[in-house]
């Protein structure tokens, strides 16, 4: 093969007169007749137009060029010159072209099942694109995303190296420990009947590294959870994992804010501005979500006092419940835009989040109309004033226990914003959500469960109610949220073995169970564990935000489908009986249901 001198996106007018060798894929082919052939040659850096002309090029080279088709792999030698005619302003190389003088066909392609065209990608099913991922990845958009992913990892390493972090690998074959999701498990050939687990996160190992005196740890690591995939989640994903010793929460948040500013500034030339810190309770009350999207209004407002003065049964029954509330969202212009069908759809969405329905009303020049208007006569003036209503607005209500009213109305808020197209593009609003509850009540098992994980420390001023009132105890946890997406989450960790013992007890873990599941961590905490805390950013989710896509499969080179299958390699698949025999395993076929 000829020695490549430049990439296809490199050449500019300053290169005019130079002899170059390019290599790549034939992106487009045009035979103009009369011995004139145009080729657009593509590699990951871009596209260059190549012209083969019988007046300047040997006959056999032009004949060879005439035989090319899309996605053939070639190397081309030639001379750079200013493009004849009008420049192509859509291409970085659009002011030049290469006069082809030599051509080496490196590989002729079969008829491609798909073509790497960005404008055609939406017409091809995702399963087909993932089956031929090696072609799909040739698309300029996919090459751009892979570059963003690379740059994100590169900047991450540079930033944390500058701040004294050591990059340290942790094991992939570990002991199964309960971390909230189902483990992938791996049988051991050497220890028949024994099993490894693949790590859901390096959580325990990074805490052990702090006990070991590492002080500051970084790892860009694979994590695996045997759970159903969705648009922003895969069973196999990548984390930017961090831990620090001898720090307070403010120290962690300040350093991580600097990291996020660096990422958004260098990759998007965007200043995140002031990054507020919002208590979890405020996020839930105002936005109905622990990852609020601050790019638009439509905030939830508590109108319980006003609603309590009506005889509307939905309101009065909600307020009779323990911690019952009535919340409302004012939707500017909603009176004209909301049909009965649309509000019925919002009601159905609210029901999927536990609500009984979604009362609604329109406010016009004539007052309240449709929906529950007849129940609002006595409180009309107060409601208008409290919500700041103007003619043409609509109001959506949530009435139930606070948790249900907030969550259901929060989901409706997001759908309304999407339907009314009020979410601005190219805008990034970040915040820290802090002061999460330490525990949540598990109704099914009638016991407390960790809001984050069992190693999250309570806030220092909450230790006195940890045992006496765990439902009110706040943790020292924190989430970094951008545009309604949780980009990262972490906490200060429990470093006192006595506090860890209390937490395990509240989680209904006996001493024997705790020792069996977390024995080596509990032992480590007894031998001089420093105060420490950390965070993990989802690399895949972060790249999604930076690349402007809402599908995690767009930012992973070889992802699984929504059902967890690898269409290209055909995984998962069977293994031969000899492998099963070595592992002393047997597959039991189930009878059809």
N, C-alpha and C positions, 0 to 999 in steps of 0.2 A: 504494500500500500504506500502511496505517496505520503510524505511527512506533512501533516497538517500545520499550517502557520498561523491561522486565525480561526476564531469561531464565527458562525454565520451572523451573529449580531454585533460583531466588533467594528466592521468597516465603516468609515466616514469619508467625506470629501478630502480630508487630509491625506488619505491613503492613495489618492489618484496617482496613477503611474506605477504603483507597486505590483510586483508579481506575487500572487498569493496561492495557497492551496487550502481549500475548504472541504469539509466532509460532513455528511449528514443524510437526511431523508428527502426524497423528492416530495415537496409539499404540493406543488401544482406543475402541470406540464402543458405547454402550448406550442404546437407545430404550426408555424405561420406559412409554411410552404416556401418555395424559392430558396431553400437552403437556410432558413432562419428558424431556430428553435429557442424558446424561452423556458427556463427552469427556475422555479422558486425553491431554493435549497434551505432546509430547516434543521437546526439543532436546538438544544435547550436555550441558547442565548438569543435566538431570533431567526430572522429570514433574510437571505440575500438573493436578489435576482441575478441569474446567470444567463448570458446570451451566447448561443453558438451560431456563428455566421460563416457560411462557406467562403466569404471574401477574406476572412481573417483566420480561418481554422481548417485543419486538414479534413478531407472528405470523410475518412473513416471515423473521425471523432464526431462529426455532425450526424453521420448515419447511426452511430452508437447512441447519441443523444436522442435521436428520433425514436429509438426503441424503448426509451424509459417510460415508466408509469409511476403513479403515486405510490409512495412508501418504499420504492427501491432505495437501496443504500449505496451511495456513490462518494467518490472523492473527485474533486475538480480543481484543475490548475488554471490560472488565467490572470488577466491584467485588470486592475481596478480603474474605472473611468467614471466621470460624472454621468449620471443617467441622461440618456437622450429623451427629449420631450419633457413632459410634466413630472415633477417629483411626486413620489408617493408619501404624503405626510403622515400616513398611518403607521409607517415603518420607521424605526430608528435609522435603518440603512437606506431609506427611500430616496436619498439624493445621489446614490451611486449604483453601479451595476458592475458585474465582472464579465469581461469578455473571455469566454471559455476557450482554452487552448489544448487542454488535455482532460481526459475523462477515464476514470477507472470504476467499473461497476463492481462493488464489493459484495453485493447480495441482491438478487432479484426476488421480490416478494411474490407469494401467491396472492390471489385476489383477496384483499383484506376483508374480514367479516364486518368490521366497523372502520371508520376513518377518524383520525384525531382532529376533528373540527369542533371548536367550541360552540359554534352556532348550531351544530347538528346534535350536540350531546343530549339536549333535553328531549329529543325525539326518540332516543334509544333507551330502552329499559335499563334500570340500574343493574339488574342481574346480568344482562348481556355485556355491559361495560365492565363489570367486575370479572366476568369470565375471561375477557380479553384485556385484562388490566394493563398488560405490557403495551398495548396500543393506546388505551385510554390515557395512560400516564404521559404519552407524547403530546397531548393537547397543551397548547401554551398556558391555559389557565391552570392545569395541574402542575406544570413545571413551575409556574409562579408560586403556587401554594407550597410545593416542596422547598422552594427557595426561602419562603417565609418561615417555614418550620426549621430549616437549617439555621437561618439567621437568629431565630428565637433561642435555639439551643446555644448557639455561639455567644450571643450577648449574655445569656444566663451565666455561662461559665466565666466569661470575662468579668462580669459585675461581681460575682461572689468570690472569685479569686482575688479581686482587688480588696475585698473586705475580709480576707483571712479564712475563707472556708476551704476545707479539704474535700475533694471528691473521692468517696469511698464506696465500693460495691458491697451490697449485702446479698445473702444467699437466695437462690430461687427454689431450692428444695428445703422446706422448713417443716416444723411441726404444725399441725392444724390447731388454730386458735380462733375462738369466736370473735369476729370483728364486724358483725352485722350482716354479712352476705354469705352465700354458700361458697365453700372452698372448692377449687379444682384439686383432686387428689391423684397421687401418682403411686402405684404399687412398687414395692422394693423387691428386687430379685434376690438380693443378699440376705434380707430379713423377711422370709416368707410370712405373709399375713400382716405385715406392718406397712404403713403408708406414709408417704410424704404429702405435704400440701404445697401448692404454689401460692406465693404471697399475695394477699389482698392489698397489702402495703408493707413498707419496711418499718412500720411503727415501733415494734418492740426493739428491733435491732438498732434503730437510730437512738432510742433512749439508752440502750446499752452502750452505744458509742459515747454518749455524754458521760455516763458513769466511768467510762474508760479514759476520760480526759481528752477526748478529741476536740472539745470546745465548740467547734463550728464545722458542721457536716453538710455536704451537698451530694445529691445523686439524681441523675436523670434516669429513671428506672421504669421497668415494666411492672405493672400490677395486674392481677388476674382475679376476676370475680365471676363465679358461675351464676350469672343472673341474666334476665332477658334483655337483649339489646334494645336501644331506642335511638331516636335521631341524634341525641347528644351523649350517648353512652355506648361503649363496647365492652364485651367481657374481658378483652385484653386492651389495656390502655397504658398511657405513659404519664408519669408524674415528675414534676420538679419537686424533689423532696428535700427538706431543710430542717436543721435543728441547731439550737444555740444554747450554750451554758451560761450561767451567772447573768441572766437577763430578766427584765420585767416585761410585761405585755407591751408597754410603750416602746421599749427597745426593739422588739420584733416588728411591730407595726411600722415604726419609722424606717427601718432598713428595707422592709418589703415595699413600702410606698416608693422608696427610691428606685427599687428594682422595676416596679410597674411603670414609673415615669420614664425610666431609661428605655424600656421595651417600646412603649407607645411613641416616645419621642423619636427614637432611632428608626423604627420601622414604619411609622405612619406620619411622622413629623407633627404629632399631636400632643398638646399639653393637657394633661388630665386635670390641671387646675387644683383647687382645694379639694381634698378627699375627706368628706365628713365621716364621723363615727356615729352610728345610730344604734341605740339599744334595740334588741330583738323585739321587745314588747311594742316599741314605737313603730318599727317596721311592719309588724303584724296589724296594729291598729290603723295605721295610715294607708297601707298598701295591700294588706291581706297576704303578704308573702315575706319570707325571711331572706329573699333575694330580690328586693324591690327594684323595679325599672324606673329610674328617675328622669327619663327623657321626656315624659309627658305628665300631665296632672291627673285628673280623674281620681282624686284621693277619696278614701272612705271617710265619712264623717259620722260621728256618733250623735244620733238624734233621739236617744232613748228617753230623755226627759220629756221632749215634745210628743213623741209617739205614745208615751204612757197616758196621755190625756185624750186618746181616741178610744172608741169602742170596737176598733178593728181587731178581730179575734186573733189574727196572726201576730200582731204586735203584742197584745196583752198576754198571750200564752208564752211568747218568747221571753217577755220581761218577768214572768213568774218563775222562770227557771233559775237555777243557781248560775250566777254570772251571765244572765241573759242580757242581750243588747239588741238594739235596732240600729243598723247602719244604713247609710245612703250614699250613692254616687250621683253627683250632678253631671249630666252629659250635655254640654253646650250643643245646640242645634239638633238634639236627638228627637225632638217632637216631630220634625218633618222626615227624618231619616229612618225612624224605627217603625216598621210595620208590626202587626200582631204576630206574624210568622217569625220575625226577627227576635222579638222579646220572648216568644215561646222557646226559641232556640237557646236564648240566654238562661231561661228558667231550667231547661233540661241540663245545661252545663252546670248550673248551681247544684242541681240534684246529685250529679256525679260526685260532688264534694260534700255530700251529707245534708244539704239544705232541703227543706220541704218544697221550696219553689222560689220565685223571684217576683214579688210584687213590683209593679211599675206604674208610672203616671206621666202624663205630659202636661207642661205648663205653657199656656198660650195667652194671648191678649184677653181672653175670656176667663182666665183662671185655670184651675186644674181640670183636665179632661181625660176621659178613658181610664182603663185600669181601675185603680182603687180610689179614684177622685171623690166618690161619694162619701168616703170615710174621713176625708181630710178637711171638711168644712170648718170645724172648730179650731184647727191648728194651722190653717192655711197661711195666715200672715206670718206667724212665727217660723213656719217651715221655709217660706220664701226668703225671709230675712236670714235665717240660720245658714241656708245653703247658698245664698247669694244668687237666687234664680232670676233669670231673665226670660221674657217670652220667647218660645221656640226651644226651650230646654226640655229634657226628659230627666226623670229621676228613677233610679233602680234601687230597690231596698233589699237588705239582708236582715233577717230576724231569726235569732236562734241563740244558743250558747255562744259566747264570744268567739271561741275557737272556730266553730262552724261558720258563723256569720262572716268572720274575717276571711277565712280560707276560700269559701264559696264566692264571696263578692270579689276577692282578689283575682280569682280565675276569670270571672266575668269582666273585670276591669281590663285585663290583658286582651281578651277577645274583642271587646268594644274598641279598644285602641287600634287593633289590627284592622277591624272592619271599617272604621272611620278614617283610616290612614293618617293618624295623628302622631305616629312614631317617626321622628326625623331620621334621615339617613346621614351617615358620616359624622354622627355625634356620639361621643362616648362619655357616659356619666358613671363615675365609680364611687363607691363608699365602702366603709367597713361596717359590718353588722356585728355588734358585740353584746356581751351580757346575755348569752343564751341561758335558758333553763338548764340546770345541771342534769335533770332527769325528766322523763315523760312517763306517764302511766300507761302500762300495757293492760288494756281491758281484758283481752283474751286470757292472759296468764295471771291477771290480778297481781301484778308486781311492778316495781319500778324498772325502767330500762334507761340506758345512757342516751342522752340527746346526741352526743358525738361518739365517743368511745370510752371505755372504763378507765382510761389513764388521764382523762381531762381533769385538771385541778379545779376545785371550787375557787371562786374569787376570795382573796384573803379575808375580806370583811364578812364573808358568808360562812366561815367555819363554824361559828357558834350555832347555826341552824341546820348544819349538814345532817345531823341525826334527828333532831327534834322536828324539823319541818322541811324535808327534802323537796317537796313540791314547790316551795318558794325559793330554794337555794339557786343562786346564779353561778354559772361556770365562768372560768377565765378563758372562754373560747372566743373565736373570731372568724368571720368569713370575709373574703374580699369579693365584692360583687361589681360586675360591669354590665350595664345595659340589661339587668334582670337575669344575668347568668352568673352562677357561682364559679368564679375563676380559681379560687383557692380557699382553703379552710385549715384552721389549726387551733392550737390552744397552748397555754402553759400546762405543763405536765405535773402529775403528782410525784414528788420526790421523797415524801415522808412515808415510810412503810406503814405507819399507824393510820394515816389518812387513807392510804390505798386499801388497807384492811377494812375500814369503815365503809368505803365505797363498794367494795366487793360484797359486803354484808347487805347493803341496801339493794344491791342487784340480785340478791338471793343466791349468791355464790358461796358455798361453804368453804371452810379453810382447805379441806381436802380437794375440792374442785378447783379452787384458785391455784393451789400448788400444782395440781396435775396439768392445768392449762397454761399457767404463767409462772411456773416455779423458778425458772432461771432469772426472770425479771425481778420477781419478789426477792430472791436472794441478792441480786445486784443492788437493789435499793437499800439493803441492810449494810452495805459496805462503802458508805461514803458517796451517795448520789448528790450531785450539785443541783440547785434550782435550774430548770431548763424548760424550754418551750420551742415550738417550731410550727411549721406550716407545710402544706403540700399544694402546689398549683397543678391543675390539670393541663398538661402541655397540649393535648389534643384540643381541649375546649378553648384554651388561650389562642391557639392558632386559628380556630374557627372565628373568634372575635376579630382577630387581626386581618383575616382573609375575607371577612364579610360573607361567610356562608353559615347556614343553620343545620348542616348535616355533617356529623363527625366523620363519616366515611369519605368525605371530600378531602380530609386533611391527613389521612393515614394511607401510606403507600399501598398496603395490601390488607384491606379491612375485611371483616366478616359482614354478611348480610344481616338484615333485621332478625332473621331466625338463627343467626350464629354460624352460618356455613361459609366456607371459603370456596367461592365458585371457581376460582382459577386452579387451585391445587386439589379440589374435590375433598377437602377435609370438613368434618371428620369422616373417617372411613374405617373399614374393618382391618384387623391385623391377622396375620396367619396363625394357625394353631400352634406352631412351634414357639412363637413369642408368648402366647398365653400359657403354654405348658411350663416354660421357664419361670414365669411369674406365679405358677400354681393358681391360675385363674381359669374359670370356666364361664362361658356365655350361656345364659339360660334364656331360651327363646320363649316369649310370652304368647299364649294363645290369643288370637284376635278377639277383641271385645264383642 
